Structures are given as structure tokens and as C-alpha cells.
Amino acid sequence: MVIILAQGQARLPKIGASDSAAVRSIVEDVTSDKSPLQFERPAKSEIDSMVEDVSSSLMRSEHDYDMIDCLSDLEYFQRPNTAACNYAYAKVELILSKITDVVGWGVTRDEFPYVLQRGLKDAYGAEVSKGAN
């Protein structure tokens, strides 16, 4: 994959939704164990269930490039307040809101990077390994 540098910022070339090799490459880069930053697991007891809910929701939908972009912003630039991250946080809250009313779950901004990273890794990591076979 070619990364274009413009004014010190890395820019990824635009890709089509049908470009599965590029999609796999981006997903692998952002969700792999080789990413530059692995977020610490919060102590909240239901965090694994929250991650599972997010990943299962993502598996049922198309690739969410804004969520992938947010994770990239968090891992590489430590920027949690980008437009992509605000969207991703709202989407994670929406996914979890279906359960929140029943069990009182909610994700805080501090827990969000871990939930996003693990949710994307679980959702798209399984897809990447299926595509490699």
C-alpha cells in the first residue's frame, strides 16, 4: 500500500469498497497486535461483554471506515477528539444502548479506546483470517 505524505501527515489513497485486498490490509494494520498502542483493559467486570456486543454488531454490517479511522487516530496520533472518534464513540454508545436500559451498561471515554480496539479486532480480525484461507 502506498502512503502519501502531505505536509507531514500520512494520507491513505482512496479505495473502493470492492477493493478487498486494500480493505484487508488497512484492517490488519490497525487491528493487529503489531499496532503501536495496545489499550489497557479497564477493570469494569462487564467490559468483555461490551466488546462482544460491539464486535458482533460490526460483523453484521459493512466495514465502518470511520471507526477504523478513529482507531488509527488513537493508536498512531493519540487524538481522541477527531470527527471520526466522535462518530465512533456515538456508534458504540448506540450499540450498547440496546443493553444499557436492561443492565445499566455504558462506556466512558476512558473505556472507549479499549472497547473500540478489541471490538474491531474481534470483528474484522476473524474476517481477515477467513479471507486469508
Number of C-alpha atoms within 10 A of each C-alpha: 9 7 10 12 10 8 7 7 9 10 12 12 11 7 10 9 11 8 9 13 12 16 18 17 12 18 22 18 14 23 24 16 11 10 13 14 16 15 16 10 13 14 8 11 8 12 18 15 13 22 24 16 18 24 23 15 15 20 16 9 8 8 16 11 15 15 22 22 19 27 26 24 18 20 20 13 11 12 13 19 13 13 12 19 24 14 15 23 23 12 14 24 18 14 18 21 16 12 14 14 10 8 10 9 18 19 18 11 10 10 17 21 24 19 28 25 26 23 25 27 22 19 22 22 18 12 14 18 11 9 11 7 5
